[in-house]
Amino acid sequence: MKLTHENSEMDIQSIFQKKLLPIALMLLATTSLFAQKVVRYDLYVKDTLVNFAGKEKRAIAVNGQIPMPTLTFTEGDTAEIVVHNQLKESTSLHWHGVFLPNKEDGVPWLTQKPIEPGTTYTYRFPIIQNGTHWYHSHSGLQEQIGMYGNFVMLKKQNDPTFRKGIDDLPTVPLMISEWTNYNPNNINRMLHNANDWAAIKKNATQSYAEAIREGHFKTKIRNEWKRMLAMDVSDVYYDKILLNGNHTTDLKTVDGKTLKAGDKVRLRVSNGGASSYFWLRYAGGKITVVANDGNDVEPVEVDRLIIAVSETYDIVVTIPDDGVAYEFLATTEDRTQSASYFIGNGIKQLISPLPTLKYFEGMKMMNDMMKMNGDLDDMGMKMSLNQMDMNVVMYPEITGEAKQKQKHDHSQHNMDNDPNRYNANELGEIKTLNYAMLQSPHNTELPKDAPVKELKFTLTGNMNRYVWSMDNRILSEVDKIPVKKGEILRITIYNNSMMRHPMHLHGFDFRVINGKGENAPLKNVLDIMPMETDTIEFLANEEGDWFFHCHILYHMMGGMNRVFAVDDYQNPHLPNKKQAYNKLQRESNMLHFMIENDFATNGNDGEAMVQNARWSLGTEWRLGYNDMHGYEVETHLGRYIGKMQWFMPFIGFDYRYRKMGMDEHETNLFRQKNEKDTRRAVSLGFMYTLPMLVNFQAEVYHDGIVRLSLMREDIPISKRIRAGFMVNTDFEYMAELKYIINKNMGIRTHYDSDMGFGVGLSLNY
């Protein structure tokens, strides 16, 4: 058929309307859509100097600030975050609680290579969720010195889960962090060497003099009989606590609006601390929890809550009166430091500081819970979900009320046999949040037809050598845990240590099985207290290698980690996965060095040691000032065995010189003689920690000589005075007293059977 001009024009128009117009509109919409979705941030990571606590110290700033900039997105955006590493060391960024492809998760040698100095690296991922999250370095201990920041994902306006009166409130992101004037690598080393300088700084030494003064001498004896160190609720002493980088802040306006009586403010609180839990309280009255770990919960009104390391809580507070600024206070769990945020305009209304912990009550509780083999004895109590806090015995604000309640309630049976003696909400009028109170406003059930893989972990470790593990194995001793994509992982975790552990799962939210059925809350961090057993579950629907670890930075570096390998994911950033995993494993089993030397009037003696989680290479030396005193060097290479690591078999080498004289010789308890001036001997033996923390050492040398020894160092006589002794079957003995001046220096006096009496300066590192 021949087309007329008119027909031809109509035909072309018809074709355009039917085919070309939709394509053109789609291209236009797509271009517009992507233009709206990509949200880019450039982050410049650089060394800086700060003075948060009276001394100028090194820190890491991003875009010139600490904390790092708050990154804000809306669900549906695409995040493009360009990291410019201007440090002299490698770095990385992990997006805590964010759902993303595994290669963007930011764990060096697990999901990517480290970002090397002088290079730029781009993270790009879709924003497919909403809520309060945060981000931080996952390289070494960089998180401790400034690399943490808020990461907020907003709901769309038309989101069906949008809650009027909550999601439309003015919001303030709040990042809690700690600052220490010490190098975090030094802190890590001190923890592994059982240095108790932090306890001295916190007034938490629990020495014998303090025990006697408080009527707890038997408590102290029983504590050491069970081979335990002093009670503590945190590992590190911090010089300053910060809220959004400041110790004290005045919040008078939000989004340009002046706050007045009746106004509500939503605080998006993230705990970016490396090892501190924080009590959160508000001078203006109750606080209302509306979200946890970025997930909505049914509003819960409480007097206070404790936020675990790496958790986030969304809290609504109300301005009750005009002319007053109410203190929102974050206090460390050990109650040594705090930071304030004053909300409102006018006279500052303070909240009462939390009273000092009753450490010896905590020690008494710990004695009751600990068996002689180092395991915890739950005495039939089913503890879970933070409902029972064993540390409550140390809280004067709770136990004081409990005692009064006991006096007036004659029907109450003996509190020592009542598990409710650890339930703060049963003991007093202060309402404290726990996980059993959390409930999702939505159905969180997992697919009923999905296969279920059940796992059980026991959290283990010991404070004496600061080794933290799962099932008594650190990351360097285990392979990745294989998981099939589409499986449900149901994980039961029991905490058999005396420290609480905030366990964090990368890449997923998990359901907390807390009795709320289909409305079980979703979280990505679960704080598991001593003796607690908790169960979580999640659908492994994203392939990749996902980290699961304790988020106390020094516990993670000490080995309390696992990796879930969902399917055989081929990461484009890590072509040699086995080699990369070996490098990751090494980070959790680093060597730690210590050295101590006493420069005394009667000679010089000291020791040096290199250790990791299982192995120890140590050398001791004694040097007299004349031939009669001589010198001796003993070296031992041993491996610690068992969960509590009380037993260490070793091989040794002993080199000694002493001018014996014509008729002199050394005779030991077994009538074995040594008549040589110089003695070189190889040995086999073991060291075992006895009750009262006394080390028993048995050693047999290649020439048949046997030596048995008993020794102990660092007996806490008073807050700063330490005692020690040594006696062996060679008829050698030593007794010492040391006064601690600071973390690296002390004054020591001792009597040595070979070298006599001496006084000197003791230096340690």
FENJO-V343270 format. One record per backbone hydrogen bond with DSSP energy under -1.0 kcal/mol. CO is the residue of the C=O (numbers start at 1). NH is the residue of the N-H. E is the energy in kcal/mol with one decimal. If there is no record, write none. Layout:
[[CO NH E] [CO NH E]]
This chain:
[[4 8 -3.4] [5 9 -2.4] [6 10 -2.3] [7 11 -2.8] [8 12 -2.4] [9 13 -2.2] [10 14 -2.5] [11 15 -2.6] [12 16 -2.6] [13 17 -2.6] [14 18 -2.5] [15 19 -2.9] [15 20 -1.2] [16 21 -4.3] [19 23 -1.2] [20 24 -2.9] [21 25 -3.0] [22 26 -2.5] [23 27 -2.7] [24 28 -2.6] [25 29 -2.8] [26 30 -2.9] [27 31 -2.6] [28 32 -2.3] [29 33 -3.2] [30 34 -2.8] [31 35 -2.0] [32 36 -1.6] [33 37 -1.9] [34 38 -1.9] [37 78 -3.6] [39 80 -2.5] [41 82 -2.9] [43 84 -3.4] [44 63 -2.4] [45 86 -2.4] [46 61 -2.6] [48 59 -2.4] [50 57 -2.9] [57 50 -2.7] [59 48 -2.5] [61 46 -2.7] [62 65 -1.2] [65 62 -2.0] [71 152 -2.7] [73 154 -3.2] [74 77 -2.7] [77 127 -3.1] [78 39 -3.2] [79 125 -1.8] [80 41 -2.3] [81 123 -2.9] [82 43 -3.4] [83 121 -2.4] [84 45 -2.5] [85 118 -2.2] [91 115 -2.9] [94 96 -1.0] [94 136 -1.9] [95 98 -1.9] [101 104 -2.2] [102 105 -1.7] [107 110 -2.2] [107 111 -2.8] [107 112 -1.2] [112 109 -3.2] [115 91 -1.7] [116 119 -1.6] [119 85 -2.5] [121 83 -3.5] [123 81 -2.9] [125 79 -2.9] [127 76 -2.6] [131 153 -2.4] [133 151 -2.4] [134 96 -1.3] [135 149 -2.2] [136 94 -3.3] [139 142 -2.0] [141 144 -1.2] [142 145 -1.2] [142 147 -1.4] [143 146 -1.1] [145 60 -2.9] [146 148 -1.8] [147 137 -1.7] [148 68 -2.9] [149 135 -2.6] [150 71 -2.5] [151 133 -2.2] [152 73 -2.5] [153 131 -3.8] [154 75 -2.7] [156 159 -1.7] [159 162 -2.0] [163 166 -1.8] [163 167 -2.7] [166 169 -1.3] [170 266 -2.8] [172 268 -2.4] [174 270 -2.9] [175 244 -2.9] [176 272 -2.3] [177 242 -2.8] [179 239 -1.6] [179 240 -1.7] [183 187 -1.9] [184 188 -2.5] [185 189 -1.9] [186 190 -2.6] [187 191 -2.4] [188 192 -1.7] [189 193 -1.2] [190 195 -2.3] [191 194 -1.2] [196 200 -1.7] [197 201 -2.3] [198 202 -1.7] [199 204 -3.1] [200 203 -1.1] [207 211 -2.3] [208 212 -2.6] [209 213 -2.2] [210 214 -1.7] [211 216 -3.7] [212 215 -1.3] [216 220 -2.2] [217 221 -2.4] [218 222 -2.7] [219 223 -2.1] [220 224 -2.1] [221 225 -2.3] [222 226 -1.6] [223 228 -1.9] [224 227 -1.7] [224 692 -2.4] [240 179 -2.6] [242 177 -2.2] [243 246 -1.4] [246 243 -3.5] [247 340 -2.2] [249 342 -3.2] [251 344 -2.6] [252 259 -2.6] [254 257 -2.0] [257 254 -2.2] [260 263 -2.2] [263 319 -2.7] [265 317 -2.3] [266 172 -2.4] [267 269 -1.1] [267 315 -2.6] [268 174 -3.4] [269 313 -2.4] [270 176 -3.0] [270 272 -1.1] [271 310 -1.6] [274 553 -2.9] [277 333 -1.9] [278 307 -2.8] [279 331 -2.3] [280 305 -1.4] [281 329 -2.5] [282 285 -1.4] [287 302 -2.7] [288 316 -3.1] [289 300 -1.9] [290 297 -2.3] [291 314 -2.4] [292 295 -1.8] [295 292 -2.5] [300 289 -3.1] [302 287 -2.6] [304 433 -1.9] [305 280 -3.0] [307 278 -1.7] [308 311 -2.0] [311 271 -2.5] [312 293 -2.9] [313 269 -2.7] [314 290 -2.8] [314 291 -1.1] [315 267 -3.5] [316 288 -2.2] [317 265 -2.5] [319 262 -4.1] [323 347 -2.2] [325 349 -3.3] [326 343 -3.1] [327 283 -2.9] [328 341 -2.0] [329 281 -1.8] [330 339 -1.9] [331 279 -3.3] [332 335 -2.2] [337 332 -2.5] [339 330 -2.5] [340 249 -1.5] [341 328 -2.8] [342 251 -3.8] [343 326 -2.6] [347 325 -2.8] [349 327 -2.1] [357 359 -1.2] [358 362 -1.5] [359 363 -2.4] [360 364 -2.2] [361 365 -2.1] [362 366 -2.5] [363 367 -2.4] [364 368 -1.6] [365 369 -1.6] [366 370 -2.0] [369 377 -3.7] [371 374 -1.6] [375 371 -3.3] [378 381 -2.7] [383 533 -2.5] [384 387 -1.9] [385 435 -1.2] [389 392 -2.3] [390 393 -1.3] [391 394 -2.4] [392 395 -1.4] [394 358 -1.7] [395 398 -1.4] [395 399 -2.9] [396 400 -1.6] [398 402 -2.2] [399 403 -2.1] [400 404 -1.5] [401 405 -2.6] [402 406 -2.4] [403 407 -1.9] [404 408 -1.3] [406 409 -1.0] [409 412 -1.3] [414 417 -1.5] [415 418 -1.5] [418 421 -2.1] [419 422 -1.7] [420 423 -1.7] [422 389 -2.8] [423 426 -1.1] [423 427 -1.5] [424 428 -1.6] [431 303 -2.2] [431 304 -1.5] [434 437 -1.7] [435 438 -1.2] [439 298 -3.2] [451 488 -3.2] [453 490 -2.6] [455 492 -2.5] [457 494 -2.5] [458 471 -3.7] [459 496 -2.0] [460 469 -2.8] [462 467 -1.4] [467 462 -1.9] [469 460 -2.4] [470 473 -1.1] [473 470 -1.9] [474 477 -2.1] [475 478 -1.7] [481 565 -2.7] [483 567 -2.9] [484 487 -2.2] [487 540 -3.0] [488 453 -3.6] [489 538 -1.7] [490 455 -2.5] [491 536 -2.5] [492 457 -2.6] [493 534 -2.3] [494 459 -3.2] [495 531 -2.5] [501 503 -1.1] [501 528 -2.4] [502 551 -2.8] [503 526 -2.3] [504 549 -2.1] [510 523 -2.3] [511 537 -1.5] [512 514 -1.3] [516 519 -2.1] [517 520 -1.5] [518 444 -3.4] [519 440 -2.8] [521 512 -2.3] [523 510 -3.5] [524 505 -2.2] [526 503 -2.6] [528 501 -2.1] [529 532 -2.2] [532 495 -2.3] [534 493 -3.0] [535 513 -2.3] [536 491 -2.7] [537 511 -3.4] [538 489 -2.7] [539 541 -1.9] [540 486 -3.0] [544 566 -2.9] [546 564 -2.8] [547 506 -2.6] [548 562 -2.4] [549 504 -3.3] [552 555 -1.2] [552 556 -2.5] [553 557 -2.3] [555 560 -1.8] [556 559 -1.5] [559 561 -2.1] [560 550 -2.1] [562 548 -2.6] [563 481 -3.3] [564 546 -3.0] [565 483 -2.7] [566 544 -2.1] [567 569 -1.5] [571 574 -1.1] [576 580 -2.0] [577 581 -2.6] [578 582 -2.0] [579 583 -1.5] [580 584 -1.9] [581 585 -2.6] [582 586 -1.8] [583 587 -1.1] [586 589 -1.7] [592 611 -2.5] [594 609 -2.7] [595 765 -2.8] [596 607 -2.3] [597 763 -2.8] [598 600 -1.0] [598 605 -1.4] [599 761 -1.7] [603 600 -2.1] [604 623 -3.2] [605 598 -3.3] [606 621 -2.5] [607 596 -2.8] [608 619 -2.7] [609 594 -2.2] [610 617 -2.8] [611 592 -3.0] [614 640 -3.6] [615 612 -2.1] [616 638 -2.7] [617 610 -2.6] [618 636 -2.7] [619 608 -2.4] [620 634 -2.5] [621 606 -2.0] [622 632 -2.2] [623 604 -2.6] [626 630 -2.4] [627 659 -1.9] [630 624 -3.5] [631 657 -3.1] [632 622 -2.2] [633 655 -2.8] [634 620 -2.8] [635 653 -2.2] [636 618 -2.7] [637 651 -2.1] [638 616 -2.5] [641 647 -1.0] [646 689 -2.1] [647 641 -2.9] [648 687 -2.1] [649 639 -1.8] [650 685 -2.2] [651 637 -2.7] [652 683 -2.5] [653 635 -2.5] [654 681 -2.4] [655 633 -3.2] [656 679 -2.8] [657 631 -2.3] [666 674 -2.3] [668 671 -2.2] [672 668 -1.9] [674 666 -2.9] [677 658 -2.3] [679 656 -2.4] [681 654 -3.1] [682 702 -2.4] [683 652 -2.4] [684 700 -2.8] [685 650 -2.9] [686 698 -2.4] [687 648 -2.8] [688 696 -3.3] [690 693 -1.0] [694 690 -3.7] [695 711 -1.8] [696 688 -2.7] [697 709 -2.6] [698 686 -2.1] [699 707 -3.0] [700 684 -2.1] [701 704 -2.3] [705 701 -2.9] [707 699 -2.2] [708 729 -2.0] [709 697 -2.5] [710 727 -2.3] [711 695 -3.1] [712 725 -2.2] [715 717 -1.3] [715 723 -2.1] [716 208 -2.7] [717 209 -2.3] [720 740 -2.8] [721 717 -1.6] [721 718 -1.6] [722 738 -2.8] [723 715 -3.1] [724 736 -2.4] [725 712 -2.2] [726 734 -2.5] [727 710 -2.7] [728 731 -1.2] [729 669 -3.2] [732 728 -2.0] [733 753 -2.5] [734 726 -2.2] [735 751 -2.5] [736 724 -1.6] [737 749 -2.6] [738 722 -2.8] [739 747 -2.3] [744 764 -2.0] [745 741 -2.1] [745 742 -1.9] [746 762 -3.1] [747 739 -2.9] [748 760 -2.8] [749 737 -2.6] [750 758 -2.4] [751 735 -1.8] [752 756 -3.0] [756 752 -2.3] [758 750 -2.4] [759 601 -1.5] [760 748 -2.6] [761 599 -2.7] [762 746 -2.3] [763 597 -2.8]]
